[in-house]
């Protein structure tokens, strides 16, 4: 039995919003990049979430302390609203790597939360983020193979169709510690602890 759990701090999306993203966005993506083609590993709709801090493999004996630390950090945070809008991708050397949906927060609560977590010495013991600006996004897929020019053009077509489309908004009233398990058919996420705001 493993003595560690691979965990991260996240905002889970409401089930109705996950379904909305599937209907309005993922079906379009799957039309251009079918799952069986294997070019892009698409996120399962039930797995859609917003990662605030990845902690990695944390000893089971430390998880209680992670929970207590998170409880302290969230003590005075009020619920807030997020808007899901826009489509894009992060590239490396002009090669798309991560495909995402934009997440907008008028009060910049996300940035404040992420900054709190990244400045906490205890949480950073497990995984220290590189000094880069936090860009709030939902990961839709990861490119697994080199895209042809036609594939890249298809990606741009999806971007053009979805870029200005609002997919929904939701109230964030909880933050979760989640566990990730890697299975042959992709990752599975489960909630370890949920903290109400």
C-alpha positions in Angstrom: 0.0 0.0 0.0 1.3 3.4 -1.0 2.5 5.7 1.8 1.8 8.8 -0.2 -1.0 10.4 -2.1 -0.7 12.6 -5.2 -2.7 15.6 -4.3 -3.6 19.2 -5.4 -5.7 22.1 -4.2 -8.6 22.9 -6.6 -11.9 24.4 -7.4 -14.4 21.8 -8.7 -17.0 22.8 -11.2 -20.7 22.2 -10.8 -22.0 19.2 -12.7 -24.3 21.3 -14.8 -21.4 23.5 -16.0 -19.3 20.4 -16.8 -22.2 19.2 -19.0 -22.5 22.7 -20.6 -18.8 22.6 -21.5 -19.2 19.1 -22.9 -22.1 20.2 -25.1 -20.8 23.6 -26.2 -17.1 22.9 -26.4 -15.8 19.3 -26.1 -18.2 18.0 -28.8 -16.7 20.5 -31.2 -13.2 19.6 -30.2 -13.9 15.9 -30.6 -15.3 16.5 -34.1 -11.9 17.9 -35.3 -9.8 15.6 -33.0 -11.6 12.3 -32.4 -10.6 10.6 -29.1 -9.5 7.4 -31.0 -7.0 9.4 -33.1 -4.9 10.0 -29.9 -3.4 13.3 -31.0 -4.9 15.1 -28.0 -5.7 13.6 -24.6 -9.0 15.4 -23.8 -10.0 15.9 -20.2 -13.0 13.9 -19.2 -16.0 16.2 -18.5 -16.3 14.8 -14.9 -12.6 15.7 -14.3 -12.9 19.4 -15.2 -11.5 21.5 -12.4 -9.3 24.6 -11.7 -6.0 23.8 -10.1 -4.9 26.4 -7.5 -1.8 24.5 -6.3 -0.3 21.2 -7.1 1.4 19.5 -4.1 2.5 16.2 -5.7 3.2 13.0 -3.7 2.5 13.9 -0.1 3.1 11.4 2.7 -0.3 10.2 4.2 1.0 11.2 7.6 1.2 14.9 6.4 -2.2 15.2 4.9 -3.8 16.2 8.2 -1.3 19.1 8.5 -2.1 20.1 4.9 -5.8 20.2 5.8 -5.1 22.4 8.8 -2.9 24.8 6.8 -5.5 25.2 4.1 -8.2 25.8 6.8 -6.2 28.7 8.2 -5.5 30.1 4.7 -9.2 30.1 3.8 -10.5 31.5 7.1 -11.5 34.9 5.8 -12.1 34.1 2.2 -15.7 34.9 1.0 -17.5 33.1 -1.9 -16.8 34.6 -5.3 -18.0 34.2 -8.9 -16.0 32.9 -11.9 -16.8 33.2 -15.6 -15.7 30.6 -18.1 -15.0 32.2 -21.5 -12.5 31.9 -24.3 -10.4 29.1 -25.8 -6.6 29.0 -26.3 -3.5 26.9 -25.9 -0.1 27.2 -24.3 2.7 26.6 -26.8 6.4 25.7 -26.5 8.5 26.6 -29.5 5.3 27.3 -31.5 4.0 23.8 -30.8 0.7 23.7 -28.8 1.0 21.7 -25.6 -2.0 22.5 -23.3 -5.5 23.4 -24.6 -7.6 25.5 -22.2 -10.7 27.5 -21.5 -10.3 31.0 -19.9 -11.4 31.7 -16.4 -12.2 35.3 -15.4 -12.5 36.7 -11.9 -13.4 40.4 -11.5 -12.2 40.6 -7.9 -8.9 38.7 -8.5 -9.7 36.3 -5.7 -8.0 33.4 -7.6 -4.7 35.3 -7.8 -4.9 36.1 -4.1 -5.5 32.5 -3.2 -2.8 31.2 -5.4 -0.3 33.8 -4.0 -1.3 32.7 -0.4 -0.7 29.1 -1.2 2.6 29.7 -3.1 4.0 31.8 -0.2 3.3 29.2 2.4 6.5 27.5 3.4 4.8 24.4 4.6 2.8 23.9 1.3 5.9 24.7 -0.7 7.9 21.9 0.9 6.0 19.4 -1.3 6.1 21.3 -4.6 7.5 24.8 -5.2 6.1 26.6 -8.3 8.5 28.2 -10.7 8.4 32.0 -10.6 5.8 32.5 -13.3 2.6 34.5 -13.5 -0.6 32.6 -12.6 -2.9 32.3 -15.6 -6.3 31.0 -14.5 -7.6 28.4 -16.9 -9.3 25.0 -17.2 -7.2 22.4 -18.9 -9.3 20.9 -21.7 -6.6 18.7 -23.2 -2.9 17.9 -23.7 -1.3 17.5 -27.1 0.3 14.0 -27.1 1.7 13.9 -30.7 3.1 16.4 -33.2 0.2 18.3 -35.0 0.3 18.5 -38.8 -0.4 21.9 -40.5 -4.0 20.7 -41.1 -4.4 19.8 -37.4 -3.0 23.2 -36.3 -5.5 24.9 -38.7 -8.3 22.9 -37.2 -7.2 24.0 -33.7 -7.3 27.6 -34.9 -10.8 27.0 -36.3 -12.0 25.8 -32.8 -10.3 28.9 -31.3 -12.1 31.2 -33.7 -15.5 29.6 -33.0 -15.1 29.5 -29.2 -12.9 32.5 -28.4 -15.7 34.9 -27.6 -18.2 32.4 -26.3 -19.2 32.5 -22.7 -19.7 28.9 -21.4 -21.1 29.8 -18.0 -20.4 31.3 -14.6 -20.6 29.8 -11.2 -20.2 30.7 -7.5 -17.2 29.3 -5.8 -18.2 28.4 -2.3 -15.7 25.7 -1.5 -12.1 24.8 -2.1 -11.0 21.1 -2.2 -8.0 19.0 -1.6 -8.1 16.3 -4.3 -6.3 13.1 -5.0 -5.2 12.1 -8.5 -4.8 8.5 -9.4 -3.3 7.5 -12.7 -5.2 4.6 -14.4 -4.7 3.0 -17.8 -7.6 5.0 -19.3 -6.5 8.3 -17.8 -6.5 10.1 -14.4 -9.2 9.8 -11.8 -9.8 12.5 -9.2 -11.5 12.2 -5.8 -12.1 14.7 -3.0 -10.1 14.2 0.2 -11.5 17.2 2.0 -13.8 20.1 1.1 -13.6 23.5 2.8 -16.7 25.8 2.6 -16.0 29.5 2.1 
